[in-house]
Amino acid sequence: MCLAVPGKILSTTGDDPITRSGRVSFGGVVKEVSLAYLPEAKADDYVIVHAGFALSIVDEAEATAVFEYLTQLAAEDGEEQEPAP
């Protein structure tokens, strides 16, 4: 299964649209992401990222909702993996 997750652009580097990249925070985990598909993306934008590429810009409310869903899924997964008494 493939999963694209939202992140907040902290900073961008490069002027060439093809090699431009950004430091993106995914709930505190910061990764370098290609911005080649989103030349208009800038610091403080929220973007959907898959396989190291920012694919679309989303608003903060949508990004927050996805983070909440992922947190719920992680909590449910943790409950299922606890050994039975």
Kinemage of the C-alpha trace (Angstrom):
@kinemage 1
@onewidth
@group {chain A} dominant
@subgroup {mainchain}
@vectorlist {calphas} color= white
{ca met a 1} P 0.000 0.000 0.000
{ca cys a 2} L 1.217 3.498 -0.815
{ca leu a 3} L 0.723 6.357 1.572
{ca ala a 4} L 1.129 10.079 0.991
{ca val a 5} L 1.315 12.219 4.122
{ca pro a 6} L 1.075 15.950 4.783
{ca gly a 7} L 3.984 18.005 6.017
{ca lys a 8} L 4.787 21.656 6.601
{ca ile a 9} L 7.538 23.281 4.561
{ca leu a 10} L 10.052 24.851 6.928
{ca ser a 11} L 12.425 26.229 4.285
{ca thr a 12} L 13.256 25.924 0.597
{ca thr a 13} L 16.532 25.812 -1.309
{ca gly a 14} L 17.466 26.221 -4.954
{ca asp a 15} L 16.261 28.407 -7.792
{ca asp a 16} L 16.034 25.767 -10.517
{ca pro a 17} L 12.442 24.441 -10.529
{ca ile a 18} L 13.639 20.895 -11.274
{ca thr a 19} L 16.159 20.622 -8.430
{ca arg a 20} L 14.393 22.854 -5.884
{ca ser a 21} L 13.841 21.196 -2.518
{ca gly a 22} L 12.515 21.947 0.910
{ca arg a 23} L 12.893 20.893 4.519
{ca val a 24} L 9.495 19.500 5.487
{ca ser a 25} L 8.284 18.664 8.987
{ca phe a 26} L 6.048 15.627 9.433
{ca gly a 27} L 4.844 16.080 12.987
{ca gly a 28} L 8.366 16.899 14.163
{ca val a 29} L 10.317 14.558 11.869
{ca val a 30} L 12.112 16.725 9.287
{ca lys a 31} L 13.015 15.380 5.840
{ca glu a 32} L 14.378 16.866 2.623
{ca val a 33} L 11.682 16.757 -0.089
{ca ser a 34} L 11.738 17.545 -3.801
{ca leu a 35} L 9.542 20.493 -4.774
{ca ala a 36} L 9.969 19.885 -8.523
{ca tyr a 37} L 6.223 19.271 -9.001
{ca leu a 38} L 5.224 22.370 -7.003
{ca pro a 39} L 7.265 25.373 -8.124
{ca glu a 40} L 4.815 27.676 -6.316
{ca ala a 41} L 5.325 25.993 -2.902
{ca lys a 42} L 6.888 28.167 -0.209
{ca ala a 43} L 7.809 28.069 3.473
{ca asp a 44} L 4.809 27.563 5.782
{ca asp a 45} L 2.773 25.787 3.069
{ca tyr a 46} L 1.434 22.320 3.834
{ca val a 47} L 2.122 19.740 1.142
{ca ile a 48} L 1.204 16.119 0.491
{ca val a 49} L 4.404 14.073 0.087
{ca his a 50} L 4.896 10.626 -1.423
{ca ala a 51} L 8.244 8.926 -2.054
{ca gly a 52} L 10.188 12.121 -1.369
{ca phe a 53} L 8.180 14.343 -3.734
{ca ala a 54} L 5.691 17.039 -2.755
{ca leu a 55} L 2.639 16.372 -4.936
{ca ser a 56} L 0.076 18.981 -3.905
{ca ile a 57} L -0.494 21.905 -1.583
{ca val a 58} L -3.207 21.505 1.061
{ca asp a 59} L -4.607 23.848 3.671
{ca glu a 60} L -3.643 23.588 7.324
{ca ala a 61} L -7.057 22.213 8.361
{ca glu a 62} L -6.780 19.282 5.933
{ca ala a 63} L -3.210 18.535 7.023
{ca thr a 64} L -4.237 18.624 10.696
{ca ala a 65} L -7.154 16.265 10.039
{ca val a 66} L -4.857 13.739 8.340
{ca phe a 67} L -2.375 13.910 11.262
{ca glu a 68} L -5.261 13.205 13.645
{ca tyr a 69} L -6.369 10.185 11.581
{ca leu a 70} L -2.826 8.828 11.511
{ca thr a 71} L -2.522 9.278 15.289
{ca gln a 72} L -5.793 7.385 15.781
{ca leu a 73} L -4.604 4.567 13.509
{ca ala a 74} L -1.322 4.292 15.392
{ca ala a 75} L -3.164 4.153 18.717
{ca glu a 76} L -5.527 1.449 17.443
{ca asp a 77} L -2.625 -0.536 16.020
{ca gly a 78} L -0.852 -0.376 19.374
{ca glu a 79} L -3.955 -1.678 21.134
{ca glu a 80} L -4.191 -4.656 18.789
{ca gln a 81} L -0.562 -5.631 19.316
{ca glu a 82} L -0.660 -5.739 23.127
{ca pro a 83} L -0.444 -9.299 24.428
{ca ala a 84} L -3.570 -10.738 26.029
{ca pro a 85} L -3.396 -11.247 29.830
